[in-house]
Amino acid sequence: MAYHKKSLATEPVRRYLLQMIAKSGSEPERLLPERDLAEKLHLSRVTVRRAIEELENVNYIIRLPGRRGAFTNPAMSSKAEHAIVI
């Protein structure tokens, strides 16, 4: 996956996803599909994809073998609480 610089465009998605990660439990929770997140946040799918890649690169989001989609990383849920910037 290509690395993308953090941008202001991805910030709303990152904040939303970090909140989900902070609230997640001890099991990985499947995130909404990119298309649904883009609609919900009124952003482009490319912007959503870049935000997911950014969080995946720092292990807040994981991919599970044999399962489709992106998931919260339970190991990072306590760290996500401190990463949320308002």
The 8 nearest C-alpha neighbors of each residue, nearest first, counted from 0:
[[1, 2, 52, 56, 3, 55, 53, 49],
 [0, 2, 3, 52, 49, 53, 56, 4],
 [1, 3, 0, 4, 53, 52, 56, 49],
 [4, 2, 5, 1, 49, 53, 52, 6],
 [5, 3, 6, 2, 53, 49, 9, 50],
 [6, 4, 3, 7, 9, 53, 10, 50],
 [5, 7, 8, 9, 4, 10, 3, 50],
 [6, 8, 10, 9, 5, 11, 4, 12],
 [7, 9, 6, 10, 46, 11, 12, 5],
 [8, 10, 50, 12, 7, 6, 46, 11],
 [9, 11, 13, 7, 12, 8, 14, 6],
 [12, 10, 14, 13, 9, 15, 8, 40],
 [13, 11, 15, 14, 10, 9, 16, 50],
 [12, 14, 10, 16, 15, 11, 50, 17],
 [15, 13, 17, 11, 12, 16, 10, 83],
 [14, 16, 12, 18, 13, 17, 11, 19],
 [15, 17, 19, 13, 18, 14, 12, 20],
 [18, 16, 20, 14, 19, 15, 79, 13],
 [19, 17, 21, 15, 16, 20, 14, 22],
 [18, 20, 16, 22, 17, 21, 23, 15],
 [19, 21, 17, 23, 76, 22, 18, 71],
 [20, 22, 76, 79, 18, 80, 19, 23],
 [23, 21, 19, 20, 18, 24, 76, 80],
 [24, 22, 20, 21, 19, 76, 28, 73],
 [25, 23, 26, 73, 22, 27, 76, 28],
 [24, 26, 73, 27, 23, 74, 76, 72],
 [25, 27, 24, 73, 28, 23, 72, 71],
 [28, 26, 71, 70, 72, 73, 29, 25],
 [29, 27, 70, 71, 26, 30, 23, 24],
 [30, 28, 70, 69, 71, 27, 31, 68],
 [31, 29, 70, 69, 32, 28, 71, 68],
 [30, 32, 36, 35, 33, 29, 69, 34],
 [31, 33, 35, 34, 36, 30, 68, 69],
 [34, 32, 36, 35, 37, 44, 47, 31],
 [33, 35, 37, 32, 36, 44, 38, 31],
 [36, 34, 38, 32, 37, 33, 39, 31],
 [37, 35, 39, 33, 38, 34, 40, 31],
 [36, 38, 42, 34, 44, 40, 35, 39],
 [39, 37, 41, 35, 36, 40, 34, 42],
 [38, 40, 36, 37, 41, 35, 42, 34],
 [39, 41, 37, 42, 38, 36, 12, 11],
 [42, 40, 38, 37, 39, 43, 36, 44],
 [43, 41, 37, 40, 44, 46, 38, 47],
 [44, 42, 46, 45, 37, 47, 41, 38],
 [43, 45, 47, 37, 46, 34, 48, 33],
 [44, 46, 48, 43, 47, 49, 42, 37],
 [47, 45, 49, 43, 44, 48, 9, 50],
 [46, 48, 44, 50, 45, 49, 37, 33],
 [47, 49, 45, 51, 46, 50, 44, 52],
 [50, 48, 52, 46, 51, 47, 53, 45],
 [51, 49, 53, 47, 9, 52, 48, 13],
 [50, 52, 48, 54, 49, 53, 55, 47],
 [51, 53, 55, 49, 50, 54, 56, 48],
 [54, 52, 50, 56, 51, 55, 49, 57],
 [55, 53, 51, 59, 57, 56, 52, 60],
 [54, 56, 60, 52, 58, 57, 53, 59],
 [55, 57, 53, 54, 58, 52, 59, 60],
 [56, 58, 54, 55, 59, 53, 60, 52],
 [59, 57, 55, 60, 56, 54, 61, 72],
 [60, 58, 54, 72, 75, 55, 57, 71],
 [61, 59, 55, 71, 58, 72, 70, 54],
 [60, 62, 70, 72, 69, 55, 71, 58],
 [63, 61, 69, 70, 64, 68, 60, 66],
 [62, 64, 66, 65, 61, 70, 67, 69],
 [65, 63, 66, 62, 67, 61, 68, 69],
 [64, 66, 63, 67, 62, 68, 69, 70],
 [67, 65, 63, 64, 68, 62, 69, 29],
 [68, 66, 65, 69, 63, 62, 64, 29],
 [69, 67, 66, 62, 70, 32, 29, 30],
 [68, 70, 62, 30, 61, 29, 60, 67],
 [71, 69, 29, 28, 61, 30, 60, 27],
 [72, 70, 60, 27, 28, 20, 73, 61],
 [71, 73, 60, 59, 74, 75, 27, 61],
 [74, 72, 25, 76, 75, 27, 26, 71],
 [75, 73, 72, 76, 77, 25, 59, 78],
 [74, 76, 78, 73, 72, 77, 59, 79],
 [77, 75, 21, 79, 20, 73, 78, 74],
 [76, 78, 79, 75, 80, 21, 74, 81],
 [79, 77, 75, 80, 76, 81, 82, 21],
 [78, 80, 82, 21, 76, 81, 77, 17],
 [81, 79, 21, 78, 82, 77, 83, 76],
 [80, 82, 79, 78, 83, 77, 84, 21],
 [81, 83, 79, 80, 84, 78, 17, 14],
 [84, 82, 81, 80, 14, 17, 79, 85],
 [85, 83, 82, 14, 81, 80, 17, 10],
 [84, 83, 14, 82, 11, 10, 15, 81]]
